[in-house]
Amino acid sequence: MSLQTWWLFVLMTFFVAATPGPNMLLVMSNSARFGLRAAVATMAGCLTALLTMMSISAAGLGALLHTFPTVFDALRLAGAAYLAYLGVQNWRSPIPQDAKEAPRPATLAARPALLFRQGLLVAASNPKALLFAAAFFPQFIQAQLATLPQLTILLATFTVIEIAWYFVYALSGKRLSGYLQSATVTRAFNRLTGGIFIGFAALMATAHE
């Protein structure tokens, strides 16, 4: 892989990773509600799912989903259902009368495994990531060179850029937490993030390959 090709991949990945989506929204939301440590557990789940899906895509599952659209549709609708469930959960989160004095919800904040699983499921809920990887990565792999080393470089580069943007969103969420000190603002934040998740679910449910 030439240096020019790698830099082109870096540039394109930088803008693709920066695009707001369910993963980034979840990282930001959990950082705002539970703190930066909770966001790190969420990031780990999202990244694990993404790297797994991209590796599977490189192994040919992306082409399989193209060949069998029924499988793709089933995965897409299951993912949309989970995002809608997450949106309803956010929307209906209990609101303390005095957010300064009331403790944060400890169920998620104190259990990184639950946050990891939540991130894993959100990132894995979109089968389009498989198709994206199947279409995106081959553009930067030179056929005359060994595929595995090139794919390793691309995945490592993607990982670094994705993590960097996770922290940008997490730190933004951390700054937002300062405003979540009143019931009114907390309710508005929960309903906004819940509504966006439900919107993502609707887009995924109605989208076609």
N, C-alpha and C positions, 0 to 999 in steps of 0.2 A: 504494500500500500504506500503510495507516494505521500509526502508531507502535504502537498496541495489538496489531495483527496481527503486526508484526515482533517485539515482545517475547514474544508467545506462541510464535513460531517459535524464538526464542533459547532459551526455557525448555525446550521439547520437545527441541530438538536437543542441548542441554546433557546431558540425561539419556540420550538415545539414544546419543550419542557416548561417554558414560562407561561404557556397558555393556561388560564384558569380552567380547572376541571374538577371532578369529584374528589380525586386524590388530594389536590392542593387545598380544596375547600375543607376537607376533613382534617387535614393537618392544621390549618389555621384555626378552625373551630375548636378542636381539642386543645390547642395551645392557649386560646383565649379562655376557655372554660376550666381547664384543669392544670395548665402550666406547661413549661417547655419540656420537662421530663416526660410528661404524658405524650407530647407531640413526637418526641424521639421514638417512643414505642410504636406510635402510629406510622411514622416514616418507615420503620423497619418492616412492618407488615406490608405496606404499599410496595416498597422496593423489592421485597422477597417475591411478591406476586408478579410484579412486572418482569423481573429477571427470569423467573420461571417460565412465564408466558413467552418471552422472547426466545428463550432457549428451545422451548417446544416448537415455536414457529419455525426456527431455523432447522428443526428436525423434520418439518413437513406438515405440521398440523394446520398451518395457515392454508396450505393448498387443499387439505382435506375439507376444511370448512367451506372453501370455494366450491368444491365438488359436491358437497352435501349441504345445501342451504337449509334443510330442515334442522340439522344439528345446530347450525349457526343461529337460527331463529329461536330454538329452544334455549340456548345459552343466553341469547340477548334478552329474552323475556324474563328469564330467571334473574339476570343481573338487574333489569329494570325494577322487578318486584323488590329486590333487596334495597336498592336505592330509595324506592318509595317508602319502604318500611323505616329506613334510617331517617328520611325526611319527616315522617310522622312522629318518630321518637323525639327528634329535635324540637319540632313544633310544640309537642305536648310536654316538654321538660318542665318539671315543677319550678315555680318562681317564688323565691323567698320574699317575704315582705320587706326585709332589710338585708340586702345582699352583703353588706359589710359585716354583719354579725353572724349571719347564717353560714354554716360550713358548706364547702363545695361538695357536690355529689361524690361520695367516696367510692362508690361501686366501681366506676371506671378509673378514677384518678389513682386509686391505690392498687390497682391490679393491671400491671403492664401487659399481662397475657391477654386480657380482654381487649385492650387497645390495639395490640399487635394483630389479633384476630379480626378486629373491625377494619383495620387498614388493609389486611390481606384480602378480606372479602370485597371491600369496595374496589380495590385495584383489579381483582380477578373478575369483577362483575361485568366487565366490558370485553367481550370477545373480539371487538374490533381492534384491540391491541395486538392480537395475533396476526390479523390481516395487515395491520400497519407495519409490524415488524417484518412480515414476509415480503412486503412491497418496498420498504424503506432500506433495510440493511443491505440487500443484494446490490443496490445502486453504488455502494462504496467498496465492494469486494472485487478485486481484480482476479479474473478467472485463471490467469497464468501463474498465480501464486497460491500457496497453501491456504485453504479456507479457514481452518481452525485458528491459527495465529491472528489472522485479520479479524475474525469474529470476536476473539477475546479482546483485542484492542478496542473494537467498537463498543462492546458491552461495558468494558472498564471506563471508557470515556463517557458513555451514556450515564453510568452510575454516578460518576463524580458530578456531572452537570445536574442530574436529577436531585441529588442530595443537596447541592448548593441552593437550588430553587426551593426545596422543602424548607430549608432553614430561613430563606427569605420570607416565605409565607408563615412559618412558625413564629418568627420574630415579630412579624406584623400582627399576628394573633395575640402574642404576648403584650404588645402595646395596647391592643384593644381591650385587654382584660382590665386595664385601669378604668375604663368607662363602664364596665359591668358591675357597678357598685350600687345600682338601684334596680328595683323590680321592673320599672318601665323600660329601661335600656336593655336589661337582660331578656325580657319578654320579646322586645323587638328583634334582638340579635337571634334568639332561638327561632323565631318565626321566619326571619329572613333566610337563615341557613337552611331551615327545614323546607321552606318554599323552593329554594334553589335546588336542593337534592331531589325534590319531587319533580321540578322542571327537568333536571337531568334524566330522571326516570322516564318521563313522558317522551323526551327526545329519543332515548334509547329504544323505547317500546315502539315508536312510530318510524324509526329509521330503517332503511333497507341497506343491504350489503352494497 
